[in-house]
Amino acid sequence: MPDLLLELFCEEIPARMQRKAAEDLKKLVTDALVERGLVYEGARAYVTPRRLALQVVGLPARQPDVREEKKGPRVGAPESAVQGFLNSAGLVSLDEAKVVADPKKGEFYVAVIERPGRDTPEVVAEIVPDVIRSFPWPKSMRWGKASAEPGALRWVRPLHSILCTFGPETEMPDVVRFEVGGIASSDVTFGHRFMAPGLILVRRYDDYVTSLEQAKVVLDLDRRKDIILNEARNLAFAQGLELVEDEGLLEEVAGLVEWPVVLMGSFDEDFLAVPPEVIRATIRANQKCFVLRDGKTGKLANRFILVSNVEAKDGGAAIVAGNGRVVRARLSDAKFFWETDKRTRLEDRLPKLDSIVFHEKLGTQGERVARLAALARELAPIVGADADKAERAARLAKADLVSEMVGEFPELQGLMGRYYATEQGEDAAVAAAVEDHYKPQGPSDRVPDAPVSIAVALADKLDTLVGFWSIDEKPTGSKDPYALRRAALGVIRLVLENGVRLKLVQFLDDLVVVGRLTSSYELPAGTPKVSTLEDLLAFFADRLKVYLRDKGARHDLIDAVFALEGQDDLVLIVRRVEALGRFLDTEDGRNLLAGYKRAANILRIEEKKDGRSYGGAPDLALIARAGQIEEKGLAVALDAARRDASAAVAREDFEGAMRALAALRPAVDAFFDKVTVNAEDPALRENRLKLLNAIREATREVADFSRIEG
């Protein structure tokens, strides 16, 4: 079957846009093909800094013919309905329609519409111009004289040529003819901008790839990445070094070159006195180069890897020298910042924070630091940290924001604070907390485990959440400009992965409602503090559900635990969910759930029929007078099971609580086998329904079993 080959050749495609652009091209074209009945066998998109390409394999030579029947109005319907039917079906008169009889609905008109399929190239010539004109570039431009005309073509950078061919692999393909913005499609492309800029005649995909390689163009982005990575590793190994791998930088660099040539440069060893993270950030940000480390010591080496887009006649010596000069200049700046910053103690920088606005409604960074210090001191005993150290770390945590180095490299905030804290002799726990207080910043980021770091990291995130909730700046849909979802997940991970027993309701109540910890959170006039607290807790609950689902927990078990009141100890919530999941996989667990559902189903039916609930304790004296051993046995078993379950929950032994409840199953089965719940005596019936409700309430010691599926 024939294949389609499409290439859009332009001045430049920014590296950050390339992978998404390839995905968009593939989806837009293939979706349009399928919508028109052209089903294909496979498709793959490619991208380089100058071209966007697509291969679609196994397309039919033409569309299938289409025959459909369109039902119209009843015979004798108003003229307006008849005319609307004729217009929609493309008919001139009712003579072109047929009349169909329906035994129930009578006679009505039906139009038989037949459309012969078109040749695939004709369809492609219709699809591709629309895709090009509507392509979803984040930014695009117009160019040339035509840019002043209405409807001028927009593209990421000036579009130079369009290659589009269609045909079987064994034959010479045809050019799919169309024109977009004055550019006519053809079967030619161009090689490397500098090393082989000449025209290339393209026949089919295999020839296309081979010809591009001969013209110094590697079409596949992932292959360019592999070339860069492997050659960089080999160069490093030859010098007894290791490549400091960087996936983000690798993706970017592979998007900057069509013919990757990997080279090694060096800089003066004196610069190694600068923190290694600074060296890496400097070389990465300014020159898009990789750093290397000693394979034995793990320390940074005075070497770097650069990727050129050309094979130079001198083996790359001039390119390496040029990059080396820039690297040395940038490292000189970094060394100056480092040495200048060390002359000022972190606490001496704090007054500058008073002039930096954190948020117009939440005050300055200086005011925020005061809040963090108070919160960290309050949290310290909860997480087992020294309160003085926690407060000290919180006071210094934001000081590096006004340093020269962080001003140049904002991504180093926190890290530079640790370096400066260490340089000025701060306690190691304080210095570590200064760096770690931003963590974790994502689901895969490291979670601090040192007590002082935990206290300050929790303070930072709780302050953020309470502050923005207090001014009604909450996430909406996909928008979360202040990263509040990330902050809540950070709190959850800090608490759970460190086993912190933090009562969120009590702590947030102190913060929001009572204002005992700090008075800095001023809610807008008329905003109920209690509802603000409840809303924030609900947000935490939603984030915790997402966290647990990502860990593989069943959604119904999560809901069953969250349905209980007073669930604000995150560690206990997770333990309950985990214990519930394990227990329900056992025979005892299945028995417990089956017994509960049998009682709950009867109770639900009777409550709905009676229009009331049957809460309250059953009358034991009435049970005794009824004289049925099974009813009395269930009442006695219920009392013991609930007492044992409650004691187990108090010990945080949730599986023990469920085992105690599972012991009810024989008594429940005996009760249903021998006792008539809907007794003729109304008082006896009500008492027995209360007994069933007691089963339902007993299980709530552990979870709301009505939320559990199965």
ABEGO torsion letter per residue (X at the ends): XBBBBBBBBBABBBAAAAAAAAAAAAAAAAAAAAAAGBBBABBBBBBBAABBBBBBBGBBABBBBBBBBBBBBBBGBBAAAAAAAAAAAGBABAAABBBBBBAAAEBBBBBBBBBBBBBAAAAAAAAAAAAAAABBBABBBBBEAAAABBGBBBBABBBABBBBBBEBAABBBBBBBBBBGGBBBBABBBBBAAABABBBBBABAAAAAAAAAAAGBBABAAAAAAAAAAAAAAAAAAAGBBBBBBAAAAAAAAAABABBBBBBBBBBAAAAABBAAAAAAAAAAAAGBBBBBBAAAGBBBABBBBBBABBBAAGGAAAAAAAAAAAAAAAAAAAAAAAAAAABBAAAAAAAAAABBABAAAEBAAAAAAAAAAAAAAAAAAAGBBAAAAAAAAAAAAAAAABAAAAABAAABGAAAAAAAAAAGBBAAAAAAAAAAAOBABAABBBBABAAAAAAAAAAAAAAAAAAAAAGBBBBEABBAAGAAAAAAAAAAAAAAAGBBBBAAAAAAAAAAAGAABAABBBBBGBBAAAAAAAAAAAAAAAAAAAAAAAGBBAAAAAAAAABBGBABAAAAAAAAAAAAAAAABAAAAAAAAAAAAAAAAAAAAAAAAGBBBBEBBBAAAAAAAGBAAAAAAAAAAAAAAAAAAAAAAAGBAAAAAAAAAAAAAAAAAAAAABBABBABAAAAAAAAAAAAAAAAAAAAABBAAABBX
